[in-house]
């Protein structure tokens, strides 16, 4: 599964989010521009459990409200 996380109005540095996610997932790309930034993840495990963990990490960092998850298989 491929997940693109798009952030608008991120209140912390994208690198902080990336570091937190790297402990749980494989971050395969990142970028920023036009007031947005994104992180790309590749997840090979159970979709439901992985997305729950991903949302929990984003919530713990206080960035869940400014994140949109684009998920593709």
C-alpha positions in Angstrom: 0.0 0.0 0.0 1.2 3.5 -0.8 0.1 6.4 1.4 0.7 10.1 0.5 0.1 12.4 3.5 -0.5 16.0 2.4 -0.2 18.7 5.1 -1.6 22.2 4.8 -0.8 24.6 7.7 1.6 22.2 9.4 2.3 23.7 12.9 5.6 21.9 13.3 8.6 21.2 11.0 7.9 18.4 8.4 11.2 16.7 9.5 9.8 16.2 13.0 6.8 14.4 11.5 9.0 12.3 9.2 11.3 11.3 12.1 8.2 10.1 14.1 6.9 8.2 11.2 10.2 6.5 10.4 10.1 4.6 13.6 6.9 2.9 12.4 6.9 3.0 8.6 9.1 3.3 5.5 9.1 6.9 4.3 9.9 6.8 0.6 9.6 10.5 -0.3 8.9 14.0 0.8 8.4 17.4 -0.7 7.0 20.9 -0.2 5.8 23.9 -2.0 2.8 26.3 -2.5 2.0 26.3 1.2 1.8 22.5 1.4 4.1 19.6 2.1 3.8 15.9 1.8 5.3 12.6 2.9 5.1 9.3 1.0 5.0 6.0 2.8 5.1 2.4 1.6 3.3 0.0 3.9 3.4 -3.8 3.4 1.4 -4.9 6.4 -2.3 -5.1 7.2 -4.0 -2.0 5.8 -6.5 -1.3 8.7 -4.0 -1.7 11.5 -1.3 0.3 9.7 -3.7 3.2 9.0 -4.9 3.2 12.7 -1.2 3.4 13.8 -0.5 6.1 11.3 -3.5 8.2 12.5 -2.4 7.7 16.1 1.1 9.0 15.4 -0.2 12.0 13.6 -2.7 12.7 16.4 0.1 12.4 19.0 2.1 15.0 17.1 -1.0 17.3 17.0 -1.0 17.4 13.2 -3.9 15.1 12.3 -6.2 18.0 11.6 -4.0 19.4 8.9 -3.3 16.0 7.2 -5.0 14.4 4.3 -4.3 10.7 3.6 -4.3 9.6 0.0 -4.2 5.8 0.0 -3.6 3.5 -3.0 -2.8 -0.2 -3.3 
